[in-house]
C-alpha cells in the first residue's frame, strides 16, 4: 500500500523547485529571518522573492509586504521565521492565500519538552494535514536544491559548486548545514539536495526520502536521524529504495539501553534498542555508519561506482608497507584480494624488471608514477576475479591523470587511497573534480568497499527472494488469539504457552500436568523414564532460580521425592503463586539447545531473536535479530550468524541437526509475532531442542507474556 499522498509529494516538489518564495519575518539584520532572505535572494534571477514584515517597506533591496494576504501571487514556498506563538496564524494566512508549501524555521515547540510546546506542535501537524498546506519543520534550518542552486535556508552557509548525486536528509539542521556541508566542500563531494526536517510536525524523514527516490539526479540517500516518527513508513521507503537500487546510508544517533520496564523474558533482556536498529538496518539493506566523514565517503563511493562485476579487490601502491596495511584492513573487513594469475604476474614483472613485488597487493615502487603505470593497472584490473582497483598513493607526477583515464576506459571500479596531504591543491583537487572516490585511511577504505560489495550482494539476494509475507490465520490460530484476549491474564504458564505455540505448528515435548505425587508416577511410567518435573505456574517465570525443576528422574522414588521438593520450593519462593500443577515431561536428548524469542520494540515492532543455548547466550550474547516477519532465507541467515550454531552442523562426531526444521520454526514464530501484535508482549522458547536431521525440533520450555 502506498503510504504517501500526492499532496505531500507536490508540496515537497514546490519546496525544492520553487518559482516563488515568501519570507515571513524577513529582516535586514543577520537574524534567522535576515539569513533566510539573503539566501533566497541569491537565486532571484530564477525565483521571485517576497519579503514579508509589516515593519519594513524594503529589505535587502526587495519590496517588503506587510502580510502574506497582499502578496501579488500565491508563493510556491513560504519560509516562516516568526515567534512560535505566531506560526499557526501565519500558516492559516498562507493556506488562505493558497501557498504551495511552508518551511517553519521558528523554534519553541516539542524540543522545549513542555506540554505547551508539544501541544502547539501537534496543532501545526493537524493543521497541515487538514488544510493540505504541508510543512517542513518546525525548528529546522530549511532546505536546498543544490543542483539548481536554490537555498531556502536560514543557515549562514550557502555554498555553491557542490552539485552531485547524494540527497542529504537530516533531522538536525545545524548538522546538515554545518559539519556535513563543510566536510563535503573540503572533500569535493557534491549533493543533489540538502534537507533539514527538524521536529517533523508534518512531513518527516521518510517523506523526503520518498520524494528523492523519484529524483533522477539522486543516486544515494544520506541521512542523519535521531528517531523515526513512523518506522513502518521508513521500512516501506527502505524497501522501495532497494527496488530502485538507491542505497541509503545513515547515521542513527540516540544509542541507549532498553526502556525502564524490567524485561520478564531472556529475549527482551538480550535485545538492546541499538542492537535492534542494527539488525533492522541490515535486514532492509540500510548502511549504518558512525561519523560524518564515513557517511560522505561511503555515499560518494556508492554514487560513483557501479555494482562490482566481481567482489575481488586489487591493491597497487608505491609502498610495500602501505599496500600491506591496506590489504590487512581489507582482509579484516572480509574482502577478497585474489591471487594474481600467471598472465598478470608475468606481465607486471616484465614492467618492474626485478624491482617491487608483482602480487596482490602489488608494490610497484618508482613505477607508480612512470609511463608504465597504466600497464600495471591494466594487468591488475583485468584479472577475472577483480571488480575494483584500489590505487594507494600520493598522486605524484601524472599518476592522477593515468588513474582518471583508467577509470574512464573500464567498466570496473577505481578507488583512490590518498596518502599525501589533504591540503593538496593540485593532484588531489583533480581527483575530486573527476569524482574518483577517495579515502584517507585504509580502515575507512576497507569499510567503504565492504559497504559497496555488501549492499549489492544484499540487493541481489533480496530481489531474488522477495520480501516476507504473512499467511492468513487458521481456525486454530483464531481460537488461540481469542483465548489470549480473555481478560485478567498477563502471563501464561509453560503448558499454556506450548499449547498456543502448537497452533502455529511449533511442536512441544510430550508431557502431562498432574496434581499429586501418585499421578506424577503414573504419568512418568506412561511417558517412559527418564522424565523431568517442573511446576506449571504463570506466576513463577524463572523456574530454575525458584528450585522448581528436576531433570533426569529415573524411577518412581525419584519422581515422588522431586514432586514434594518442587511443591515445597514453590510455596517458599512465591506463596501466593497460582499453581496449575506439576508437569511431567519427557527428557529430550540428542539435540542441540537454542533459544528463540520475540520482543516488541515501541518503534520497530516485533523483533525475532535466535541464539545459541545454555550459558553462551547469556555470557556472550550470541544472538541474531530480525524484524518480523522473515523469509526462510533470512531464517537461514540468522542461523549462520550465531557462532554457537556451529554445533548444529555436526561438531566432534555429533550428527548434524535439523536446520531445515529450525528455519521453518523461525519463520512460523515470526508469523506468530505479527499476528499476535497488540496481544503478545514477550515470548521465550528456551530451550528449543533441534534434533538430528529429519527429526524436527521440540520446544522444551516456553513463556508467553501478554500485553495488559
Secondary structure, DSSP 8 states (H G I E B T S, - for coil): -----HHHHHHHHHHHS-SEEEEET--SSSSHHHHHHHHHHTTTTTSEEEEE-TT-SEETTEEEES-GGGSSS--SEEEE-S-GGGHHHHHHHHHHHT-S-EEE----SGGG-SHHHHHHHHHHHHHHHHH---EEESS--EEEETTTTEEEE--S----S-EEEEEEEES-HHHIIIIIHHHHHHHT--EEEEEE-TT-SSS-HHHHHHHHHT-TT--EEEEEES--S-HHHHHHHHHHHHHHT--EEEEE-------SS--SSHHHHH--HHHHHHHHHHHTTEEE-SSHHHHHHHHHHHHHS---SSSEEEEEES-HHHHHHHHHHHHHTT-------HHHHHHHHHHHTTSSB-SSSEE-GGGGGSTTHHHHHHHHHTSTTEEEEEEEE---TTHHHHHHHHHHT-SSEEEEEE-S-TT-SSHHHHHHHTT-EEESSHHHHHHHHHHHHHHHHHHHHHHHH---------HHHHHHHHHHTSTT-SB--HHHHHHHHHTTT--B--EEEESSHHHHHHHHHHH-SSEEEEEE-TT---HHHHT-EEEEE-SHHHHHHHHHHHHHHHHHH-TT----EEEEEE---SSEEEEEEEEEETTTEEEEEEEE-THHHHHH--EEEEESS--HHHHHHHHHH-GGGGGGG--TT---B-HHHHHHHHHHHHHHHHHTBTTEEEEEEEEEEE-BTTS-EEES-EEEEE--
